Amino acid sequence: MAAELIKLYPDNPDIRKINRIVEVLRNGGVIIYPTDTIYGIGCDLFNRKAVDKLCRIKGVKPKNLNLSFICHDMSDISQYVKNLDTPTFKVLKRALPGPFTFILESTNKVPKILDVNKKTVGIRIPNNNIPRMIVEYLGNPIVTTSIKDEDEIIEYTTDPEQIFDEYKNQVDLVIDGGFGGNIPSTVINFCESTPEVIREGLGNIDDIL
C-alpha cells in the first residue's frame, strides 16, 4: 500500500495532521519529514520493529546505523545524554534549535537498538516546527537519518513530491512541508576533550564555539 502524503505548513502546523503522523509512528511506521536542512527519514526511537524497517530501507545493518534523533527542546536532551557540562550546555543552547547535530555520550535511557548498545548518540533540535511538534506530541524522540546515502555523490532531493514518488512504496507517510534544502546539518563530536567537526554543513561553527 502506498504511503500517505500529508501537507503541512511549518509556520502553523495543523494539529489534527500532527496527531495523524504521531498515530502512524506509534503503530511502527516510518516517515519522511522536513527539517531546517534536508528532508529526513525516521521512526519512533522506542519502536524496535520500526527501527528494523528503517534499517532495511536504508540498506544498513542495525549495528552500522549511526543513531541520531530529534528532540523537542533542551530539557529533552538531558534525559538521553550524560556528562553534559556547563560549557557544552552553553554551546548547545546557542546552537539549538538550528542546523547542527551534536554527538554526545548516551545514557541508559537510550534503548539498545536491536541489541546494539550505542555509547554515543547524535542529537538534533531542528529549527522547524513540524518535526519538533511531532516529537512533542509523540512524547519521545524520533530516530533521524538522511534519505540519501552519505557516501553517494548525489544531491539531496529537495522536492517533497519527488521524494513521495521515490519512497511511497517503502515508507508509511511523507510530509510535504515545502521545498527542503540540499545541505545537511553540521556534525560536531563533543565526546572528546576538544570538540571535533565531523561534517561541515549548514551550521556555522564560528557562531557557536
Secondary structure, 3 states (H helix, E strand, C coil): CCCEEEECCCCCCCHHHHHHHHHHHHCCCCEEECCCCCCEEEEECCCHHHHHHHHHHHCCCHHHCCCEEECCCHHHHHHHECCCCHHHHHHHHHHCCCCEEEEEEECCCCCCECCECCCEEEEECCCCHHHHHHHHHHCCCEEEEECCCCCCCCCCCCCHHHHHHHHCCCCCEEEECCCCCCCCCEEEECCCCCCEEEECCCCCHHHCC
